[in-house]
Amino acid sequence: MKNERINYGEFKIFREVFPLIKLRLKKIKNKLLNKKIRNKKKILVVDTCIIGDFLATLPALRTFIKKNHTNVDLIVSPSVKTLAEKIRGVNKVFTAKSSYNRNIEKKAKERKIAKDYGLIAILRISPEAYDLIKNIKNANIIMCDLVYLKYFFHFIKSILFKKDVKQAREVIFEIIGEKYNIKNVKLNGIFKFNKSDYDFIKKIPVMKMDEKKIIIHTGSGWKVRLWQNRKWIELLKKIKNIGKFKFIFIGSENKEKNSFDYIQKNLDFEIFSLIDKVNLKELFIVMKNSDYFIGIDSGPRNLAHLADLRSISLLSPATVKNFMPFDKNDIILEKQNRLPIIFFNTNKKSNLEKITSEEVFDAFKRISKTNKS
């Protein structure tokens, strides 16, 4: 695999800077003019980010909703809309592409947003989301800019002194003015699903089988984060030899489909694909009805953590560990990099290649043993 030293896609996050500056100036202007708030009870939360980042905001978002004793409207990226609509205390869900503007963020037909919000909470904001709210006047604005600026310096300091980085979900609690305590985060209370949501599982043949189900995710937008197909093949063969399991591949990109096809051709047993066949809400329900997750650093692995699905995550050499599992029984595998950072890979080759199928297999035996107890 040809190595990629720079994660160009990650730099798109800086597209959020100018919308935040404009909103900060608007907030200052409103304060100076002492403008009256139109509707104190009507709240809009802006949270346009990619899947993993969005999932990290959910514990704080639910806390914010409960704290204000009222339902809220949301602006999110299109890829997370189906799951966002199931959050307790959410009314309308609008969409705007994230700053990353990825292929899976299909543009949705958008209704115009009302202008009578009394409070706008900014958790994450893209230029497209700013265009939706720029004409809303006389609203209080909860800003995230200063919290993220503080986090940036904490981030750099932690890397230089090789200390643990604060968790992304903890930072969101700071934005809404609450203290983060993992013991107080009730993951089961975030969503409200009905019978019809769960009934769709019956339409997926593999989900009706008795064998234990292992969710597999192989894809990433950065080659440094990929694990070789031959190692996936080795791993699946090892797991198959110790019990009855069904392997279900997930994702949404052509490269994930290609990886699945290659792996299937080199196995003498059937594996199953839900790649580009389920949305995020449906994938969450699939995970809630599965037994294990094995995958690379990605949005789906964060979804597995939120679904309380026992997981093994393979981290790239350029990963800063600010998206750790909620459960201590989940396993993170990595090969240390001398300078872990999300924008660059400082090694000549990906350290992820150094993780062997035997190491992942040993980790699987540990989590499967834990899952039985």
Helices and strands as residue ranges (DSSP letters): G 8-16, H 17-33, E 43-47, H 51-68, E 72-76, G 78-80, H 81-84, E 90-95, E 119-124, H 127-133, E 140-142, H 145-160, H 168-175, G 182-184, G 187-189, H 195-199, G 200-203, G 205-208, E 212-217, G 223-225, H 229-240, E 245-249, H 254-265, E 272-273, H 280-288, E 292-296, H 299-306, E 310-314, E 331-333, G 351-354, H 357-372
